[in-house]
Amino acid sequence: MIALLARIGNSATGLRSRNLNCWTAAITRKHRAVYERTYPTTLVFSDGSSIEIQYHEPRKIIVLPLNLAELTEAEQKKRLEMRKPKTKVVLAEEIEDSFDENRYLNFNK
């Protein structure tokens, strides 16, 4: 019986060992509540200006949302117009011309 268990391995007995090493964290992100150090991060304000800050999580960029209540009425209208889908321009009338393509058939040889 012992020889049979030795041949089957730890899976038959229910004992599983996990090989934890430096490559384990490469599979997924690090699940930490508090990071030990701070990381350089770009903070972008709603007006478009940006600064470099030290952030407690490793992020590349943080964009602050725009507060529509602080904008003037003209700026609010402009932003709402930018959100609307653009309409396609359709030509309503055709231009009449006197071009005769048969005059140029002799150049086609």
N, C-alpha and C positions, 0 to 999 in steps of 0.2 A: 504494500500500500504506500509506503514511504517513497519507494522508487517511482511509483506512478505519479505521485504529487510532485516529485522533483522534476519529472519529465514534463508535466503540464505547466508548471510554474506557479507564480503567485496568483494568477487569475482564478485558479480553482479554489484557493483557500479564501479568496476575498480580500487579500492584502494587496494593496496597490501602492506603489511608491511613485512619487512625482519628482522628476528631476528639475529642480528649480535652479536656474543659472542666469547669467547676464542676458541671454537671448529671450527670456520669457517676456520681458517688458516690450520687446519689439513687435509682439503680436497685436497688442492693443495699447490704449493710452494708459498712463499711470493714474491709478485711482487714489488720489490724495485729497484730503480735505484742506490741508494747510501745506503750502510749499515752503521749503526751508530758506529759499532765497528769492530775490526779486529779479524780474526780467525786463530788459528794455522793450518798450512798447510805444507805438505811435498812436496818439490820441487825436482824433479829427473832430473839431467842433462843428456845429451846425452851419456856421457861416463859411466853412471851407478852410479855415486856418488849422494848423496842426502843430503839436508839440511832442517832444519825446518825454515819456514818464517811465518810472519804475513800477511795474505791476506785479502782483503776487502770483499770477498764473502766467505760464508761457503762451502769450498771444502776440501776433505780429501787429495787428491794428485793431483799434476800437473806434467806432463811429458813433458819435452822439446823435440822437434823433432831433429832428427839427420841430420846434414848437410853433404851430400855425397861428396860435393866439397872439404871438408877439409880432407877427408881420402886419404890414399895412394892408389896406383893402386892395390896392393895386397889385402888390406882390402876391396876395392870396389868389387873385384872379389869374395872374400870370402862371402860377403853379398849377391851378386847376386846368387851365388851357393846355399845359404841357402834358397832363395826364390823359387827356382825351385822345382817342385814336385819330390819326391823320387820315383825311379823306383823299381819295384819288381824284385827280383832275381829269375830266372828260371833255374832249373837244366836241362842241355842239355843231359847228358848221365846218364844212369842207371848203378848202381853197380851190377855186377853179383856175386852171391853167391851160395854156395852149400848147403844151409840149406834145410833140408827135414823135413817138419812138420809131416809127417806120422810116423816118429820114436818116436814121443812124444805122440801119441794117447793113449797109455796105461796108462799114468799119468792122463788122463782126467776122469777116472772112479770115 
